[in-house]
């Protein structure tokens, strides 16, 4: 049966082959663009997630353009304006049907472009705390400090508060201690600062501090401040060493660190009660 009986354009094998060739060339150009852009963005020290996602987007952009060109080559009666119009209608329908998905996609583009964090950063997002594994267009994967895998939609991250533990090389940690009334505060503070300075993991700049912060019922409160590496394990280990060193040095110097006590009154029952 003649294709024109169905109202369809005649299909020329040569044109169909040319269209297929255009599509293959476009696909090859897309693969080449992906390869080159990944290397370029890594050379520019962008994150692996950024390089992978945007290089992949570049590849598929080239493939879609090639597909449109191949369609017009294979079927000359199909005008590019009609193809673009059809794509526009499909895009509108997809946008209405997949609003949440598109919201995550746009949020992913913003996160990957701005890069508030990178793979390997330690972050706190809401109640989730852990290490960033990767970010793609839809979601971000986090490995929590206790080894769990958490997937968070990008729209949640974009609209939420993000604390990047490793955003800077050093972070400050505080330890509160209490010394007995009558303690020479200058001696106690100087000893605390010298002790913290000698603890492995405590950085010299900014220097450690010992500040009197309050008067308790039985103690004078002192806040010990020191800076260490930003990784969570570094801060925990340094804090542990600081506490042990302070206890040891204060004990050797005779500086009393009393703990709160409570009195228990015991009354004997009188006969006849």
C-alpha positions, 0 to 999 in steps of 0.5 A, a space after each residue: 500500500 502506498 504510504 500516501 494513502 495513509 497521509 504519511 510522507 514517503 520514506 526515502 532510504 537514503 534520507 533515513 540513513 542520513 538521519 541515522 548517521 546524524 544521530 550517531 554522530 551526535 551521540 559520539 559528539 556527546 560522549 566526547 563532550 562528556 569525556 572532555 568536560 569531566 577532565 576539564 572540571 576535575 582540572 578546575 578542582 570542581 567536585 566529582 559530583 559536579 563534573 559527573 552530573 554536568 558532563 552527563 547533561 552536556 552529553 544528553 543535550 548533544 544527543 537531543 539536538 542530534 535527534 531533532 536534526 536527524 528527524 528533520 533530515 530523515 523526514 524533510 516534511 517535518 519542520 524544526 518548529 513543529 518538533 520544538 512545539 511538540 517538545 514544548 507541549 510535552 515539557 509543560 505536561 511533564 512539569 505539571 505531572 512531576 512537580 516534586 521531581 523537577 523541584 529536586 532536579 532544580 535544587 540539585 542543579 543549584 547545590 551542584 553549582 554553588 557547592 555548599 559541601 562536597 563529597 567527603 565533607 562532614 555535615 549536619 542536615 536536620 537530625 542527620 549527621 554524617 559524611 557526604 558520599 555523593 550528590 546527583 540531580 535528585 538526591 544526596 547520599 550521606 553515610 552517618 557516623 554510625 555507618 547508616 546510609 541516608 538518602 535526602 531529596 535535594 529540595 529538603 537540603 536546599 530549603 533547610 539549614 546545613 552545618 558543614 563540620 569540615 567547612 573550615 580546617 579548624 573548629 573550636 571545642 569547649 569544655 566546662 570545669 568547676 574549681 573550688 571557691 578559694 582557688 587562685 583563679 590566675 594560677 588555675 587558668 594559666 595552668 589550664 592554658 599551658 596544659 591545653 597547649 601541650 596536648 596533641 591535636 590542639 592547634 597553637 593559633 588560635 591559642 587556647 583560652 580559659 575563661 571564668 563563666 559563672 559562680 555555681 553553688 560550690 564551684 567557680 565555673 571555667 570554660 576551656 576553649 581550644 581549636 583542633 582539626 575539623 573532622 569529628 573524630 579529631 575533635 572527639 579525640 582531642 577533647 578526650 586528651 584535654 580532659 585527661 590532661 587537665 584532671 592530671 595537672 590539676 590533681 598534681 597542683 592540688 587544685 580541687 574540682 569538687 562535684 555537686 553533692 546532695 544531702 540525704 537526711 535519715 530520720 528514725 521512726 519514733 515508737 508508736 508511729 
